[in-house]
Amino acid sequence: MQTHILTVTQLTHRIKDLLEGAFPDVWVEGEISNLHVPQSGHTYFTLKDEQTQVRAVLFRSSLRHLKFTLQHGMQVISRGRVGLYEPRGEYQLILDYIEPKGIGALQKAFEELKARLSKEGLFAPERKKPLPLLPRKIGIITSPTGAAIRDMLRVIRRRHPHMAILLYPVAVQGAAAAPGIIEAIEYFNVEKNVEVMIVGRGGGSLEDLWAFNEESVARAIAASRIPVISAVGHETDYTIADFVADLRAPTPSAAAEMVVESEESLREFIAAHQARMIRGMRQMIGLMRASVREKVRIIGDPRRRLEQGAQRVDELFGRLATGLGHHLRRDRVRLASLAAGLDHLNPLSVLARGYSITVMLPGREIVTEAKQVKAGDLLGTRVRSGEVLSRVVDDNTGGDS
C-alpha cells in the first residue's frame, strides 16, 4: 500500500478546512489575557479558563462597534468562528462580538462613559445653567411622530396656550439619531431663537435609548449655551444626557411642566409678590411718618421757626444798617482830616500865597542857591497860575534876569 505524503502546507490547508467547516459560528466564554493592540488597530488577546487557553483576534472593522473597553482579566462572552493562522499552524477565534460576562456590553459602556465624564466634571452642579422663569420660546428636539412630542405639546398648551414652540425633528434611535440630536443642539445655539431646549423621547430598552448615551451627544449638551432639559424615557430610565443636562426630567410630560409655569401659577406668584411689595411699602411709609413726627417734636413747628427766623433777619438787617451808617460817618470825618493834611502839604497851596519855584532848563533842576546859575542859563519859574521863562544876563546875586 502506497503512503500518501503531505506537505506541511497541504496538511494545514486540510486542517483549516475541517476546523472552519466544523465551527463557523461559536460562542466562547473566558478570561482576557495578553491583550495587545498594534498600530493596525486590530486587537489580539488570549481567552483562557482554569485549564486551557486559545488565541483570539477582533479585527478593527468589528472593534468599532464595541461599546466598552477591553481590559486584562475581564470575563467575557464572545461570538465568532474558528480559523487557522496558516503561517504558524495555530488555530484561533476570529471574533465579531464580545460582551462582559454578567453585565451587558451597553451597560458596561454606559458605566465607563459615566465615570469618565464625571471625572472630567461634566456632571458638576456648578456647571448647571438656571432655567428662565417664563421663556418666550421653547425648542424641542425629538421625533415629530412619537408620543413624547404629543405629550409635551398637550401639557404646554394647557399650562400656557400662547407659548411659542420650535420643533427640530430628529430620529431618536438608530445610527442617525446621535448626529441629528447634535445638529439640532448646535442649530439652536447658532440661531439663538429659543431660551430653553428639551431633548428627549419616550421609553424603551437600553438599546433604544442608546443615542442619548453617546459621548458626542453628551458633549454637545455640555457645550450648549442655552439651558437643556433632558427628558428621556420613563422615570426609572437614566441616560448620560440626564447627568450632563442642566435639568433632568423623569418623563417628557414632566419636562413640559418644569419649563412652563401655568398661567394660574404665574398669576398667583405675581399676586403674592405684589402683596408683599404693598405691605413693605406701607411699612416703610409708616416708619417715615413716625420719623417725621419725631423730628417735628424735637425741632418744633416749622412755621413758627420760619416766623422766628424772619424776625431775626429783620433784626440783624436793622443792626447792619445802623453799623454801616456809623462806619460811614466815621470814615467821612477821617477822610476830611486826611484831605486837609494833604492840602497843607500841597506845593500849589504855597504858590498861592505868593511863592514861586525856579528850575534850570531843560533839566528842570530846582534852583535853591544863586551860585547854581550863570549868565546865559535858561530858567523856568513856577507861580500859582503858570510858569515864566527867563534867561540869566548876570550871575551876581543882585543882577537882573
C-alpha positions in Angstrom: 0.0 0.0 0.0 1.5 3.3 -1.1 1.8 6.0 1.6 0.5 9.5 0.6 2.8 12.1 2.0 1.5 15.6 2.6 3.5 18.8 2.8 3.1 21.0 5.9 1.1 23.5 3.8 -1.2 20.7 2.5 -1.8 19.4 6.0 -2.5 22.9 7.3 -5.0 23.5 4.5 -6.9 20.3 5.3 -7.0 21.1 9.0 -8.1 24.7 8.2 -11.0 23.4 6.1 -12.0 20.9 8.8 -11.9 23.5 11.6 -13.7 26.3 9.8 -16.3 24.0 8.4 -17.0 22.4 11.8 -17.1 25.7 13.8 -18.5 28.5 11.6 -20.3 30.1 14.5 -19.4 29.5 18.1 -19.9 31.2 21.5 -17.0 31.0 23.9 -16.7 32.2 27.5 -13.3 33.0 29.0 -11.0 35.5 30.7 -9.0 38.0 28.6 -5.2 38.0 29.0 -2.2 39.0 26.9 -4.2 41.9 25.4 -2.3 43.6 22.6 -3.4 46.4 20.1 -0.8 47.2 17.5 -0.8 50.2 15.1 -3.1 48.4 12.7 -6.0 48.8 15.1 -6.7 45.1 15.3 -7.0 43.6 18.8 -5.2 40.4 19.8 -5.6 38.5 23.1 -5.9 35.1 24.7 -9.1 33.7 26.1 -8.5 31.2 28.9 -10.1 29.3 31.7 -8.6 27.2 34.6 -7.2 24.5 32.3 -6.6 25.8 28.8 -6.4 28.9 26.5 -7.0 29.9 22.9 -5.8 32.8 20.8 -8.4 35.3 19.7 -8.5 38.3 17.3 -11.0 41.1 17.0 -10.4 43.0 13.7 -10.7 46.7 13.6 -13.9 46.5 11.5 -15.7 44.7 14.3 -13.9 46.7 17.1 -15.6 50.0 16.1 -19.0 48.6 17.1 -17.7 47.8 20.6 -19.3 50.0 23.3 -16.8 49.3 26.1 -13.1 49.0 26.6 -11.4 45.5 26.7 -9.2 45.0 29.7 -6.8 42.3 31.1 -8.6 39.9 33.4 -12.1 40.8 32.1 -14.5 37.8 31.9 -16.3 38.0 28.6 -18.7 36.0 26.4 -17.7 36.2 22.7 -19.1 35.1 19.4 -17.2 34.2 16.3 -15.7 31.5 14.2 -12.8 29.2 14.4 -10.0 29.9 12.0 -6.4 28.7 11.4 -3.5 31.0 11.1 -1.5 29.1 8.5 2.0 30.7 8.8 2.2 29.3 12.4 -0.3 26.5 12.0 -2.2 27.8 15.1 -6.0 27.8 15.4 -7.6 30.9 16.7 -11.0 32.5 17.4 -11.9 35.3 14.9 -14.5 37.2 16.9 -17.2 39.7 15.8 -19.0 40.3 19.1 -17.9 40.5 22.8 -19.8 41.4 25.9 -18.8 41.4 29.5 -20.0 38.4 31.4 -22.6 39.2 34.0 -23.3 42.7 32.5 -24.4 43.7 29.0 -21.9 45.4 26.7 -24.1 48.5 26.5 -24.4 48.7 30.3 -20.7 48.3 30.6 -20.2 51.1 28.1 -22.7 53.3 30.0 -20.8 52.8 33.3 -17.4 53.5 31.7 -18.6 56.7 30.0 -20.4 57.9 33.0 -17.3 57.5 35.2 -15.1 59.2 32.7 -17.3 62.2 32.1 -18.0 62.6 35.8 -14.2 62.7 36.4 -14.0 65.5 33.8 -16.5 67.5 35.8 -19.3 67.5 33.2 -21.9 66.5 35.8 -20.8 69.1 38.3 -23.7 71.2 39.8 -21.8 74.5 39.3 -21.9 73.9 35.6 -25.7 73.8 35.5 -27.4 76.8 33.9 -30.6 78.1 35.5 -33.9 77.9 33.5 -35.7 81.1 32.6 -38.8 81.7 34.8 -41.1 82.2 31.8 -39.4 81.5 28.4 -40.8 83.2 25.3 -39.7 80.4 23.0 -39.0 76.7 23.7 -37.0 74.4 21.5 -37.9 70.7 21.4 -35.6 68.1 19.9 -37.4 64.8 19.4 -39.2 62.7 16.9 -42.1 64.5 15.3 -44.3 61.4 15.3 -43.6 59.9 18.7 -45.8 60.0 21.8 -43.3 62.2 23.6 -44.0 65.3 21.4 -47.7 64.9 21.7 -47.5 64.7 25.5 -45.2 67.8 25.7 -47.4 69.9 23.4 -50.6 68.9 25.3 -49.0 69.9 28.7 -47.5 73.2 27.4 -50.8 74.2 25.6 -52.7 73.5 28.8 -50.4 75.5 31.0 -49.6 78.4 28.6 -51.8 78.4 25.5 -49.8 81.2 23.7 -46.3 79.8 24.3 -44.1 79.7 21.1 -42.6 76.3 20.4 -39.9 75.4 17.8 -39.7 71.7 17.0 -36.5 70.3 15.5 -37.4 66.8 14.2 -34.8 64.1 14.7 -34.5 60.3 14.8 -34.4 59.2 18.4 -32.9 55.8 17.8 -30.6 54.1 15.3 -27.4 55.3 13.6 -28.8 58.6 12.5 -30.1 59.6 16.0 -26.9 60.9 17.6 -25.8 63.1 14.7 -29.3 64.5 14.3 -29.5 65.4 18.0 -26.1 67.1 17.9 -27.1 69.1 14.8 -30.3 70.3 16.5 -28.5 71.5 19.6 -25.9 73.3 17.5 -28.7 74.9 15.4 -30.5 76.4 18.3 -27.2 77.7 19.8 -26.3 79.4 16.5 -29.7 80.9 15.8 -30.3 81.8 19.4 -34.1 81.7 18.7 -35.1 79.8 21.9 -34.4 80.4 25.5 -34.5 76.7 26.7 -34.4 73.3 25.0 -36.0 70.0 25.8 -34.1 66.9 24.4 -35.9 63.6 24.8 -38.1 60.7 23.7 -40.4 58.1 25.2 -39.3 55.0 27.0 -37.6 51.9 25.5 -34.8 49.4 26.0 -31.2 50.4 26.7 -30.5 49.8 23.0 -33.4 52.1 22.0 -32.2 54.9 24.3 -28.6 54.5 23.3 -28.4 57.7 21.2 -28.7 59.6 24.5 -25.8 57.7 25.9 -23.4 58.6 23.1 -20.4 60.7 24.2 -20.8 63.1 21.3 -24.3 63.9 22.4 -23.2 64.4 26.0 -20.5 66.8 24.9 -22.9 68.7 22.7 -25.3 69.2 25.6 -22.5 70.3 27.9 -21.2 72.8 25.3 -24.7 74.4 24.8 -25.0 78.0 25.9 -28.8 77.5 26.1 -30.2 75.6 29.1 -31.0 72.0 28.2 -33.6 69.7 29.9 -33.1 66.0 29.3 -36.4 64.1 29.2 -35.6 60.5 28.1 -37.7 57.5 28.7 -39.7 56.7 31.9 -38.9 57.8 35.4 -36.7 54.8 36.1 -34.6 55.3 32.9 -31.3 57.2 33.2 -29.0 58.2 30.4 -25.8 60.1 30.1 -27.8 63.0 28.8 -29.7 63.1 32.1 -26.4 63.6 34.1 -24.9 66.3 31.8 -28.1 68.3 31.1 -28.9 71.4 33.2 -32.0 69.6 34.4 -33.3 66.0 34.3 -37.0 65.4 33.8 -38.3 61.9 34.7 -40.6 62.0 31.6 -41.2 64.3 28.6 -44.5 65.4 30.2 -42.7 66.3 33.4 -40.2 68.3 31.3 -43.0 70.4 29.8 -44.4 71.1 33.3 -40.9 72.1 34.5 -40.2 74.5 31.7 -43.6 76.3 31.6 -45.4 77.5 34.7 -49.2 77.6 34.3 -50.8 81.0 33.8 -52.7 80.4 37.0 -49.5 79.7 38.9 -47.9 82.8 37.5 -50.8 85.0 38.4 -50.7 83.6 42.0 -46.9 84.2 42.0 -47.3 87.8 40.8 -50.2 88.4 43.2 -48.2 87.1 46.2 -45.2 89.3 45.3 -47.4 92.3 44.8 -49.0 91.8 48.2 -45.5 91.6 49.8 -44.5 94.8 48.0 -47.5 96.7 49.1 -47.0 95.5 52.7 -43.4 96.5 52.5 -44.2 100.0 51.1 -46.8 100.6 53.7 -44.5 99.6 56.5 -41.8 101.9 55.0 -44.2 104.8 54.8 -45.3 104.2 58.4 -41.7 104.3 59.6 -41.0 107.5 57.6 -44.1 109.2 59.0 -43.1 108.3 62.6 -39.6 109.6 61.9 -41.0 112.9 60.6 -43.3 113.3 63.6 -40.4 112.7 65.9 -38.3 115.3 64.2 -41.1 117.8 64.3 -41.5 117.1 68.0 -37.7 117.8 68.5 -37.4 120.9 66.4 -40.9 122.3 66.8 -43.4 123.6 64.4 -41.5 124.6 61.2 -43.9 127.6 60.6 -43.0 129.0 63.9 -39.4 128.5 63.3 -39.7 130.3 60.0 -41.5 133.2 61.6 -38.8 133.5 64.3 -36.2 133.3 61.5 -37.8 136.1 59.6 -38.0 138.3 62.7 -34.3 137.5 63.4 -33.4 138.5 59.8 -35.2 141.9 60.2 -33.4 142.5 63.5 -30.0 141.7 62.0 -30.8 143.9 58.9 -31.6 146.9 61.2 -28.4 146.4 63.2 -26.4 146.1 60.0 -27.9 149.4 58.6 -27.0 151.2 61.9 -23.5 149.8 61.9 -22.9 150.8 58.3 -24.1 154.4 59.0 -21.8 154.7 62.0 -18.8 153.5 59.9 -19.6 155.8 57.0 -19.8 158.9 59.3 -16.5 158.0 60.9 -14.8 157.4 57.6 -16.1 160.7 56.2 -14.5 162.6 59.2 -11.2 160.8 58.8 -11.2 161.4 55.0 -11.8 165.2 55.5 -8.9 165.2 58.0 -6.6 163.5 55.6 -7.6 165.8 52.8 -6.8 168.9 54.9 -3.4 167.5 55.7 -2.7 166.8 52.1 -3.8 170.3 51.1 -1.5 171.8 53.7 1.4 169.8 52.2 0.4 170.6 48.6 3.1 172.8 46.9 0.4 174.6 45.0 -1.0 175.9 48.3 2.4 177.5 49.0 2.5 179.1 45.5 -1.0 180.5 46.1 0.5 182.6 48.9 3.0 184.4 46.5 5.8 182.0 46.5 7.4 180.5 43.3 9.8 177.6 42.3 12.6 178.2 39.9 14.1 175.4 37.9 17.0 175.2 35.4 16.0 174.3 31.9 16.0 171.9 30.2 16.9 169.6 33.1 14.3 171.2 35.5 16.8 171.0 38.4 15.3 173.2 41.3 17.4 176.3 42.0 17.9 176.7 45.7 21.1 178.9 45.6 22.2 181.8 43.3 25.5 180.2 42.7 23.8 177.4 40.8 23.1 179.7 37.8 25.4 181.7 35.5 24.8 184.1 32.8 23.1 182.7 29.8 21.2 179.9 31.7 17.5 179.4 30.8 15.2 179.3 33.8 11.6 178.3 34.4 9.7 180.0 37.3 6.6 178.2 38.6 4.0 180.6 40.1 0.4 179.9 41.2 -1.1 180.5 37.8 1.6 179.2 35.4 5.3 179.2 34.6 7.5 182.2 33.5 10.6 181.6 31.3 13.7 183.9 31.7 17.4 183.9 30.8 20.2 184.9 33.2 22.1 188.0 32.0 24.2 188.4 35.1 25.2 185.8 37.6 25.5 188.3 40.5 23.0 187.8 43.2 21.8 191.3 42.7 21.7 191.1 38.8 18.6 191.1 36.6 17.2 188.2 34.8 
